[in-house]
Amino acid sequence: MTSFNGMVVAVVIDSLGILSWSAYDGLNWSDPGSDVAPKGYSTSGRLAVTVTGPEALDVLLPHQEKSWYVRRLVPSGMPLAPLTADGIWAW
């Protein structure tokens, strides 16, 4: 969990490799967003979330080769789903 643009954002990954996120604006949780992690991510379930600026939130998942996958979330402009995945997975 982290704070981003006045919201609390929760990010999780399940054992099937599905990354999910939702934002809480003080009244309601948003519709969840989701994406499938690329092959090779560590199944430990660990991840890190870092705010990289007012327009981006990066989710880092450990790769089995001792590096990180990065998935960037950005504001979508839609109140019911305020964050969307941007670009592609990178590491």
C-alpha positions in Angstrom: 0.0 0.0 0.0 1.1 3.5 -0.7 -0.3 7.1 -1.0 -0.6 8.5 -4.5 -2.4 11.6 -5.7 -4.6 11.9 -2.5 -5.5 8.2 -2.6 -4.4 5.1 -0.8 -3.4 2.5 -3.4 -3.2 -1.3 -2.7 -1.3 -3.5 -5.1 -1.2 -7.3 -4.8 0.0 -10.2 -6.9 -1.4 -13.7 -6.6 0.2 -17.1 -7.1 -1.0 -17.2 -10.7 0.9 -14.1 -11.6 -2.1 -11.7 -11.8 -1.2 -8.2 -10.6 -4.2 -6.3 -9.2 -4.6 -2.8 -7.8 -7.3 -0.6 -6.4 -7.4 3.0 -5.0 -9.3 4.3 -1.9 -10.3 8.0 -2.1 -11.5 8.3 1.5 -15.0 7.1 0.7 -14.8 4.2 -1.7 -12.4 1.6 -3.2 -12.1 1.9 -7.0 -12.8 -0.9 -9.5 -9.8 -3.1 -9.5 -7.3 -3.0 -12.3 -5.3 -6.1 -13.3 -2.5 -7.3 -15.5 -0.7 -10.6 -15.9 3.0 -10.6 -14.9 5.5 -11.9 -17.5 7.0 -15.3 -17.1 10.0 -15.5 -14.9 8.8 -13.4 -12.0 9.5 -14.8 -8.6 6.6 -16.7 -7.1 7.5 -15.4 -3.6 4.6 -12.9 -3.8 6.8 -10.0 -2.8 6.6 -6.7 -4.6 7.5 -3.1 -4.0 5.5 0.0 -4.9 7.2 3.4 -5.4 5.8 6.8 -6.4 8.0 8.0 -9.2 6.3 11.4 -9.5 2.9 13.0 -9.5 2.0 11.1 -12.7 3.4 7.6 -12.1 3.5 4.8 -9.6 5.9 1.9 -10.3 5.3 -1.6 -9.2 8.4 -3.7 -8.9 8.3 -7.5 -8.9 11.4 -9.7 -8.4 12.6 -11.7 -11.4 14.1 -15.1 -10.9 17.4 -13.9 -12.3 17.9 -11.4 -9.4 16.6 -8.4 -11.3 13.2 -6.6 -11.2 10.2 -6.3 -13.5 8.6 -2.9 -13.5 5.0 -2.1 -14.3 4.0 1.6 -14.3 0.6 2.7 -13.2 -0.6 6.2 -14.3 -3.8 8.2 -13.7 -6.6 7.2 -16.1 -8.9 10.2 -15.7 -11.8 7.9 -14.8 -13.2 8.2 -11.3 -14.3 4.5 -11.0 -10.8 3.2 -12.1 -8.4 6.1 -11.4 -5.2 4.1 -12.3 -4.3 2.2 -15.5 -1.2 0.3 -16.6 1.1 2.3 -18.9 3.3 0.9 -21.5 4.9 -2.6 -21.3 6.6 -4.6 -18.6 10.3 -3.6 -18.4 13.3 -4.7 -16.4 
